[in-house]
Structures are given as structure tokens and as C-alpha cells.
Amino acid sequence: VQLVESGGGLVQPGGSLRLSCAASGFTFSNYFMRWYRQAPGKERELVATISNLRGSTNYADSVKGRFTISRDNTKNTVYLQMNSLKPEDTAVYFCNVLRSGVNYWGKGTLVTVSS
């Protein structure tokens, strides 16, 4: 299993970023996919989840209405569109899949929201 995140960077408050996670080594369309984030000095937290086939989604209250998770099963890729970014969204964002009882993680992509 390999998960590779991209799309992070420095953005001003109120701006937008789109993160991508390219997955390989497993049958992508069979699994729920998740985005987590970890801010400096804080625990990793679940940001968003998308189901495998129907694409049903769930979000942390802190990002609801601002972030959108989506997936393209033809490209084995999951996305996180982040709008109206706030300084408190600054974190390393990780892609995750739970497969056969094992959590797999990418290396993460850093998002910094600052003026």
C-alpha cells in the first residue's frame, strides 16, 4: 500500500487549497478513504471520510461547510478541497486507509495558513 499526498503550501487566511492523495497497492474502490491532520503540538485528528462506492461523506465540525472530500476511483485518487482557510487549519495533512485492520498513512503534506 502506498499513499502519496500533494498540494500543500502557504496560503493566506480566506484562501483555498486542493490536496490530492494518489493511492496504489490495493483495490482503491473497495475502501473508505480518510484525511487526517496534525497541528504542531497536537494529536492527529480526523478531518473527513468518504465511502468507497456511493461517496458518502463525513466531516469534523471544525471544517464542515468549508472542506469537501471527493474521490476518483478511475484515478485511485482522493481529494480534499479546502476553502475559507483559517490559521487554525495549519497542520500536516495525511491520507489514510484502513485495510485488513491495519492503518496505512502517507507521509503528509504541510498546509500553512498565514498572512
Rosetta constraint file for C-alpha pairs under 8 A:
AtomPair CA 1 CA 23 HARMONIC 7.42 0.50
AtomPair CA 1 CA 24 HARMONIC 5.77 0.50
AtomPair CA 1 CA 25 HARMONIC 4.27 0.50
AtomPair CA 1 CA 26 HARMONIC 6.02 0.50
AtomPair CA 1 CA 104 HARMONIC 7.19 0.50
AtomPair CA 2 CA 22 HARMONIC 7.98 0.50
AtomPair CA 2 CA 23 HARMONIC 5.70 0.50
AtomPair CA 2 CA 24 HARMONIC 5.19 0.50
AtomPair CA 2 CA 25 HARMONIC 6.09 0.50
AtomPair CA 2 CA 104 HARMONIC 7.89 0.50
AtomPair CA 2 CA 105 HARMONIC 7.89 0.50
AtomPair CA 2 CA 106 HARMONIC 6.98 0.50
AtomPair CA 3 CA 21 HARMONIC 6.26 0.50
AtomPair CA 3 CA 22 HARMONIC 5.70 0.50
AtomPair CA 3 CA 23 HARMONIC 4.67 0.50
AtomPair CA 3 CA 24 HARMONIC 6.66 0.50
AtomPair CA 3 CA 95 HARMONIC 6.70 0.50
AtomPair CA 3 CA 96 HARMONIC 7.59 0.50
AtomPair CA 3 CA 104 HARMONIC 7.77 0.50
AtomPair CA 3 CA 105 HARMONIC 6.39 0.50
AtomPair CA 3 CA 106 HARMONIC 4.60 0.50
AtomPair CA 3 CA 107 HARMONIC 7.78 0.50
AtomPair CA 4 CA 21 HARMONIC 5.26 0.50
AtomPair CA 4 CA 22 HARMONIC 5.18 0.50
AtomPair CA 4 CA 23 HARMONIC 6.61 0.50
AtomPair CA 4 CA 95 HARMONIC 7.68 0.50
AtomPair CA 4 CA 106 HARMONIC 5.37 0.50
AtomPair CA 4 CA 107 HARMONIC 6.89 0.50
AtomPair CA 4 CA 108 HARMONIC 7.55 0.50
AtomPair CA 5 CA 19 HARMONIC 7.02 0.50
AtomPair CA 5 CA 20 HARMONIC 5.56 0.50
AtomPair CA 5 CA 21 HARMONIC 4.28 0.50
AtomPair CA 5 CA 22 HARMONIC 6.54 0.50
AtomPair CA 5 CA 94 HARMONIC 7.02 0.50
AtomPair CA 5 CA 95 HARMONIC 6.64 0.50
AtomPair CA 5 CA 106 HARMONIC 6.40 0.50
AtomPair CA 5 CA 107 HARMONIC 7.12 0.50
AtomPair CA 5 CA 108 HARMONIC 5.75 0.50
AtomPair CA 5 CA 109 HARMONIC 5.87 0.50
AtomPair CA 6 CA 19 HARMONIC 5.75 0.50
AtomPair CA 6 CA 20 HARMONIC 5.29 0.50
AtomPair CA 6 CA 21 HARMONIC 6.41 0.50
AtomPair CA 6 CA 108 HARMONIC 7.83 0.50
AtomPair CA 6 CA 109 HARMONIC 5.89 0.50
AtomPair CA 7 CA 17 HARMONIC 7.09 0.50
AtomPair CA 7 CA 18 HARMONIC 5.97 0.50
AtomPair CA 7 CA 19 HARMONIC 4.52 0.50
AtomPair CA 7 CA 20 HARMONIC 6.17 0.50
AtomPair CA 7 CA 109 HARMONIC 7.05 0.50
AtomPair CA 8 CA 17 HARMONIC 7.10 0.50
AtomPair CA 8 CA 18 HARMONIC 7.62 0.50
AtomPair CA 8 CA 19 HARMONIC 6.29 0.50
AtomPair CA 8 CA 109 HARMONIC 5.25 0.50
AtomPair CA 8 CA 110 HARMONIC 5.19 0.50
AtomPair CA 8 CA 111 HARMONIC 4.87 0.50
AtomPair CA 8 CA 112 HARMONIC 7.87 0.50
AtomPair CA 9 CA 109 HARMONIC 7.96 0.50
AtomPair CA 9 CA 110 HARMONIC 6.17 0.50
AtomPair CA 9 CA 111 HARMONIC 5.03 0.50
AtomPair CA 9 CA 112 HARMONIC 6.08 0.50
AtomPair CA 10 CA 111 HARMONIC 6.17 0.50
AtomPair CA 10 CA 112 HARMONIC 4.73 0.50
AtomPair CA 10 CA 113 HARMONIC 5.93 0.50
AtomPair CA 10 CA 114 HARMONIC 7.11 0.50
AtomPair CA 11 CA 15 HARMONIC 6.02 0.50
AtomPair CA 11 CA 16 HARMONIC 7.20 0.50
AtomPair CA 11 CA 17 HARMONIC 7.66 0.50
AtomPair CA 11 CA 111 HARMONIC 7.75 0.50
AtomPair CA 11 CA 112 HARMONIC 6.27 0.50
AtomPair CA 11 CA 113 HARMONIC 5.00 0.50
AtomPair CA 11 CA 114 HARMONIC 6.29 0.50
AtomPair CA 11 CA 115 HARMONIC 7.64 0.50
AtomPair CA 12 CA 85 HARMONIC 7.64 0.50
AtomPair CA 12 CA 113 HARMONIC 5.42 0.50
AtomPair CA 12 CA 114 HARMONIC 5.04 0.50
AtomPair CA 12 CA 115 HARMONIC 4.99 0.50
AtomPair CA 13 CA 84 HARMONIC 6.97 0.50
AtomPair CA 13 CA 85 HARMONIC 5.35 0.50
AtomPair CA 13 CA 86 HARMONIC 5.09 0.50
AtomPair CA 13 CA 87 HARMONIC 6.33 0.50
AtomPair CA 13 CA 113 HARMONIC 5.76 0.50
AtomPair CA 13 CA 114 HARMONIC 6.01 0.50
AtomPair CA 13 CA 115 HARMONIC 6.51 0.50
AtomPair CA 14 CA 83 HARMONIC 7.03 0.50
AtomPair CA 14 CA 84 HARMONIC 4.15 0.50
AtomPair CA 14 CA 85 HARMONIC 4.85 0.50
AtomPair CA 14 CA 86 HARMONIC 6.40 0.50
AtomPair CA 15 CA 83 HARMONIC 6.14 0.50
AtomPair CA 15 CA 84 HARMONIC 5.47 0.50
AtomPair CA 15 CA 85 HARMONIC 5.47 0.50
AtomPair CA 16 CA 81 HARMONIC 7.49 0.50
AtomPair CA 16 CA 82 HARMONIC 5.40 0.50
AtomPair CA 16 CA 83 HARMONIC 4.39 0.50
AtomPair CA 16 CA 84 HARMONIC 6.24 0.50
AtomPair CA 16 CA 85 HARMONIC 6.21 0.50
AtomPair CA 17 CA 81 HARMONIC 6.15 0.50
AtomPair CA 17 CA 82 HARMONIC 5.25 0.50
AtomPair CA 17 CA 83 HARMONIC 6.74 0.50
AtomPair CA 18 CA 79 HARMONIC 6.87 0.50
AtomPair CA 18 CA 80 HARMONIC 5.63 0.50
AtomPair CA 18 CA 81 HARMONIC 4.41 0.50
AtomPair CA 18 CA 82 HARMONIC 5.98 0.50
AtomPair CA 19 CA 79 HARMONIC 5.49 0.50
AtomPair CA 19 CA 80 HARMONIC 4.98 0.50
AtomPair CA 19 CA 81 HARMONIC 6.37 0.50
AtomPair CA 19 CA 82 HARMONIC 7.90 0.50
AtomPair CA 20 CA 77 HARMONIC 6.73 0.50
AtomPair CA 20 CA 78 HARMONIC 5.86 0.50
AtomPair CA 20 CA 79 HARMONIC 4.51 0.50
AtomPair CA 20 CA 80 HARMONIC 6.52 0.50
AtomPair CA 21 CA 77 HARMONIC 5.44 0.50
AtomPair CA 21 CA 78 HARMONIC 5.22 0.50
AtomPair CA 21 CA 79 HARMONIC 6.28 0.50
AtomPair CA 21 CA 95 HARMONIC 6.27 0.50
AtomPair CA 22 CA 75 HARMONIC 7.89 0.50
AtomPair CA 22 CA 76 HARMONIC 6.09 0.50
AtomPair CA 22 CA 77 HARMONIC 4.61 0.50
AtomPair CA 22 CA 78 HARMONIC 6.82 0.50
AtomPair CA 23 CA 28 HARMONIC 6.97 0.50
AtomPair CA 23 CA 76 HARMONIC 5.47 0.50
AtomPair CA 23 CA 77 HARMONIC 5.94 0.50
AtomPair CA 24 CA 28 HARMONIC 7.36 0.50
AtomPair CA 24 CA 76 HARMONIC 7.08 0.50
AtomPair CA 27 CA 31 HARMONIC 7.49 0.50
AtomPair CA 28 CA 52 HARMONIC 7.88 0.50
AtomPair CA 28 CA 73 HARMONIC 6.68 0.50
AtomPair CA 28 CA 76 HARMONIC 5.75 0.50
AtomPair CA 29 CA 52 HARMONIC 5.44 0.50
AtomPair CA 29 CA 53 HARMONIC 6.52 0.50
AtomPair CA 29 CA 73 HARMONIC 5.54 0.50
AtomPair CA 29 CA 76 HARMONIC 7.50 0.50
AtomPair CA 30 CA 52 HARMONIC 5.51 0.50
AtomPair CA 30 CA 53 HARMONIC 7.32 0.50
AtomPair CA 31 CA 51 HARMONIC 6.93 0.50
AtomPair CA 31 CA 52 HARMONIC 4.89 0.50
AtomPair CA 31 CA 97 HARMONIC 7.14 0.50
AtomPair CA 31 CA 98 HARMONIC 7.66 0.50
AtomPair CA 31 CA 99 HARMONIC 7.53 0.50
AtomPair CA 32 CA 49 HARMONIC 6.98 0.50
AtomPair CA 32 CA 50 HARMONIC 5.64 0.50
AtomPair CA 32 CA 51 HARMONIC 4.40 0.50
AtomPair CA 32 CA 52 HARMONIC 4.73 0.50
AtomPair CA 32 CA 97 HARMONIC 6.73 0.50
AtomPair CA 32 CA 98 HARMONIC 7.63 0.50
AtomPair CA 33 CA 49 HARMONIC 5.82 0.50
AtomPair CA 33 CA 50 HARMONIC 5.47 0.50
AtomPair CA 33 CA 51 HARMONIC 6.64 0.50
AtomPair CA 33 CA 52 HARMONIC 7.28 0.50
AtomPair CA 33 CA 78 HARMONIC 7.26 0.50
AtomPair CA 33 CA 95 HARMONIC 7.47 0.50
AtomPair CA 33 CA 96 HARMONIC 6.05 0.50
AtomPair CA 33 CA 97 HARMONIC 5.29 0.50
AtomPair CA 33 CA 98 HARMONIC 7.85 0.50
AtomPair CA 34 CA 46 HARMONIC 7.41 0.50
AtomPair CA 34 CA 47 HARMONIC 7.48 0.50
AtomPair CA 34 CA 48 HARMONIC 5.63 0.50
AtomPair CA 34 CA 49 HARMONIC 4.41 0.50
AtomPair CA 34 CA 50 HARMONIC 6.43 0.50
AtomPair CA 34 CA 95 HARMONIC 5.92 0.50
AtomPair CA 34 CA 96 HARMONIC 5.07 0.50
AtomPair CA 34 CA 97 HARMONIC 6.43 0.50
AtomPair CA 35 CA 46 HARMONIC 6.34 0.50
AtomPair CA 35 CA 47 HARMONIC 5.50 0.50
AtomPair CA 35 CA 48 HARMONIC 5.29 0.50
AtomPair CA 35 CA 49 HARMONIC 6.58 0.50
AtomPair CA 35 CA 80 HARMONIC 7.61 0.50
AtomPair CA 35 CA 93 HARMONIC 6.82 0.50
AtomPair CA 35 CA 94 HARMONIC 5.64 0.50
AtomPair CA 35 CA 95 HARMONIC 4.77 0.50
AtomPair CA 35 CA 96 HARMONIC 6.10 0.50
AtomPair CA 36 CA 44 HARMONIC 6.53 0.50
AtomPair CA 36 CA 45 HARMONIC 5.41 0.50
AtomPair CA 36 CA 46 HARMONIC 4.38 0.50
AtomPair CA 36 CA 47 HARMONIC 5.03 0.50
AtomPair CA 36 CA 48 HARMONIC 7.05 0.50
AtomPair CA 36 CA 93 HARMONIC 5.73 0.50
AtomPair CA 36 CA 94 HARMONIC 5.08 0.50
AtomPair CA 36 CA 95 HARMONIC 6.42 0.50
AtomPair CA 36 CA 96 HARMONIC 7.27 0.50
AtomPair CA 37 CA 44 HARMONIC 5.51 0.50
AtomPair CA 37 CA 45 HARMONIC 5.48 0.50
AtomPair CA 37 CA 46 HARMONIC 6.62 0.50
AtomPair CA 37 CA 47 HARMONIC 6.65 0.50
AtomPair CA 37 CA 91 HARMONIC 5.86 0.50
AtomPair CA 37 CA 92 HARMONIC 5.44 0.50
AtomPair CA 37 CA 93 HARMONIC 4.25 0.50
AtomPair CA 37 CA 94 HARMONIC 5.81 0.50
AtomPair CA 38 CA 42 HARMONIC 6.27 0.50
AtomPair CA 38 CA 43 HARMONIC 5.96 0.50
AtomPair CA 38 CA 44 HARMONIC 4.29 0.50
AtomPair CA 38 CA 45 HARMONIC 6.30 0.50
AtomPair CA 38 CA 91 HARMONIC 5.18 0.50
AtomPair CA 38 CA 92 HARMONIC 5.31 0.50
AtomPair CA 38 CA 93 HARMONIC 6.58 0.50
AtomPair CA 39 CA 43 HARMONIC 7.27 0.50
AtomPair CA 39 CA 44 HARMONIC 7.34 0.50
AtomPair CA 39 CA 89 HARMONIC 7.94 0.50
AtomPair CA 39 CA 90 HARMONIC 6.30 0.50
AtomPair CA 39 CA 91 HARMONIC 4.12 0.50
AtomPair CA 39 CA 92 HARMONIC 6.37 0.50
AtomPair CA 40 CA 91 HARMONIC 6.84 0.50
AtomPair CA 46 CA 60 HARMONIC 6.78 0.50
AtomPair CA 47 CA 59 HARMONIC 5.76 0.50
AtomPair CA 47 CA 60 HARMONIC 5.14 0.50
AtomPair CA 47 CA 63 HARMONIC 7.15 0.50
AtomPair CA 48 CA 57 HARMONIC 7.11 0.50
AtomPair CA 48 CA 58 HARMONIC 5.55 0.50
AtomPair CA 48 CA 59 HARMONIC 4.42 0.50
AtomPair CA 48 CA 60 HARMONIC 6.33 0.50
AtomPair CA 48 CA 68 HARMONIC 7.99 0.50
AtomPair CA 48 CA 69 HARMONIC 6.48 0.50
AtomPair CA 49 CA 57 HARMONIC 5.47 0.50
AtomPair CA 49 CA 58 HARMONIC 5.18 0.50
AtomPair CA 49 CA 59 HARMONIC 6.60 0.50
AtomPair CA 49 CA 69 HARMONIC 7.11 0.50
AtomPair CA 50 CA 55 HARMONIC 5.44 0.50
AtomPair CA 50 CA 56 HARMONIC 5.46 0.50
AtomPair CA 50 CA 57 HARMONIC 4.49 0.50
AtomPair CA 50 CA 58 HARMONIC 6.71 0.50
AtomPair CA 50 CA 69 HARMONIC 6.65 0.50
AtomPair CA 50 CA 70 HARMONIC 6.87 0.50
AtomPair CA 50 CA 71 HARMONIC 7.70 0.50
AtomPair CA 51 CA 55 HARMONIC 4.78 0.50
AtomPair CA 51 CA 56 HARMONIC 5.14 0.50
AtomPair CA 51 CA 57 HARMONIC 6.52 0.50
AtomPair CA 55 CA 70 HARMONIC 7.20 0.50
AtomPair CA 55 CA 71 HARMONIC 7.41 0.50
AtomPair CA 57 CA 69 HARMONIC 7.07 0.50
AtomPair CA 59 CA 63 HARMONIC 6.60 0.50
AtomPair CA 59 CA 64 HARMONIC 5.67 0.50
AtomPair CA 60 CA 64 HARMONIC 6.17 0.50
AtomPair CA 63 CA 67 HARMONIC 5.64 0.50
AtomPair CA 66 CA 82 HARMONIC 6.15 0.50
AtomPair CA 66 CA 83 HARMONIC 5.15 0.50
AtomPair CA 66 CA 84 HARMONIC 6.10 0.50
AtomPair CA 66 CA 85 HARMONIC 7.71 0.50
AtomPair CA 67 CA 80 HARMONIC 6.72 0.50
AtomPair CA 67 CA 81 HARMONIC 5.50 0.50
AtomPair CA 67 CA 82 HARMONIC 4.48 0.50
AtomPair CA 67 CA 83 HARMONIC 6.02 0.50
AtomPair CA 68 CA 80 HARMONIC 5.65 0.50
AtomPair CA 68 CA 81 HARMONIC 5.03 0.50
AtomPair CA 68 CA 82 HARMONIC 6.60 0.50
AtomPair CA 69 CA 78 HARMONIC 7.30 0.50
AtomPair CA 69 CA 79 HARMONIC 5.61 0.50
AtomPair CA 69 CA 80 HARMONIC 4.57 0.50
AtomPair CA 69 CA 81 HARMONIC 6.37 0.50
AtomPair CA 70 CA 78 HARMONIC 5.81 0.50
AtomPair CA 70 CA 79 HARMONIC 5.21 0.50
AtomPair CA 70 CA 80 HARMONIC 6.57 0.50
AtomPair CA 71 CA 76 HARMONIC 7.66 0.50
AtomPair CA 71 CA 77 HARMONIC 5.77 0.50
AtomPair CA 71 CA 78 HARMONIC 4.20 0.50
AtomPair CA 71 CA 79 HARMONIC 5.92 0.50
AtomPair CA 72 CA 76 HARMONIC 6.03 0.50
AtomPair CA 72 CA 77 HARMONIC 5.45 0.50
AtomPair CA 72 CA 78 HARMONIC 6.38 0.50
AtomPair CA 73 CA 77 HARMONIC 6.59 0.50
AtomPair CA 85 CA 89 HARMONIC 6.45 0.50
AtomPair CA 85 CA 113 HARMONIC 6.76 0.50
AtomPair CA 86 CA 90 HARMONIC 7.58 0.50
AtomPair CA 86 CA 113 HARMONIC 6.15 0.50
AtomPair CA 87 CA 112 HARMONIC 7.41 0.50
AtomPair CA 87 CA 113 HARMONIC 4.72 0.50
AtomPair CA 87 CA 114 HARMONIC 5.87 0.50
AtomPair CA 88 CA 113 HARMONIC 7.56 0.50
AtomPair CA 89 CA 111 HARMONIC 7.57 0.50
AtomPair CA 89 CA 112 HARMONIC 7.53 0.50
AtomPair CA 89 CA 113 HARMONIC 6.69 0.50
AtomPair CA 90 CA 110 HARMONIC 7.75 0.50
AtomPair CA 90 CA 111 HARMONIC 5.38 0.50
AtomPair CA 90 CA 112 HARMONIC 4.62 0.50
AtomPair CA 90 CA 113 HARMONIC 5.42 0.50
AtomPair CA 91 CA 110 HARMONIC 5.99 0.50
AtomPair CA 91 CA 111 HARMONIC 5.52 0.50
AtomPair CA 91 CA 112 HARMONIC 6.65 0.50
AtomPair CA 92 CA 108 HARMONIC 5.80 0.50
AtomPair CA 92 CA 109 HARMONIC 5.37 0.50
AtomPair CA 92 CA 110 HARMONIC 4.27 0.50
AtomPair CA 92 CA 111 HARMONIC 6.02 0.50
AtomPair CA 93 CA 108 HARMONIC 5.22 0.50
AtomPair CA 93 CA 109 HARMONIC 5.28 0.50
AtomPair CA 93 CA 110 HARMONIC 6.20 0.50
AtomPair CA 93 CA 111 HARMONIC 7.09 0.50
AtomPair CA 94 CA 105 HARMONIC 6.59 0.50
AtomPair CA 94 CA 106 HARMONIC 5.88 0.50
AtomPair CA 94 CA 107 HARMONIC 6.78 0.50
AtomPair CA 94 CA 108 HARMONIC 4.44 0.50
AtomPair CA 94 CA 109 HARMONIC 6.71 0.50
AtomPair CA 95 CA 105 HARMONIC 5.85 0.50
AtomPair CA 95 CA 106 HARMONIC 5.60 0.50
AtomPair CA 95 CA 108 HARMONIC 7.00 0.50
AtomPair CA 96 CA 103 HARMONIC 6.84 0.50
AtomPair CA 96 CA 104 HARMONIC 5.61 0.50
AtomPair CA 96 CA 105 HARMONIC 4.85 0.50
AtomPair CA 96 CA 106 HARMONIC 6.87 0.50
AtomPair CA 97 CA 103 HARMONIC 5.87 0.50
AtomPair CA 97 CA 104 HARMONIC 5.38 0.50
AtomPair CA 97 CA 105 HARMONIC 6.95 0.50
AtomPair CA 98 CA 102 HARMONIC 5.49 0.50
AtomPair CA 98 CA 103 HARMONIC 4.48 0.50
AtomPair CA 98 CA 104 HARMONIC 6.28 0.50
AtomPair CA 99 CA 103 HARMONIC 6.44 0.50
AtomPair CA 99 CA 104 HARMONIC 7.52 0.50
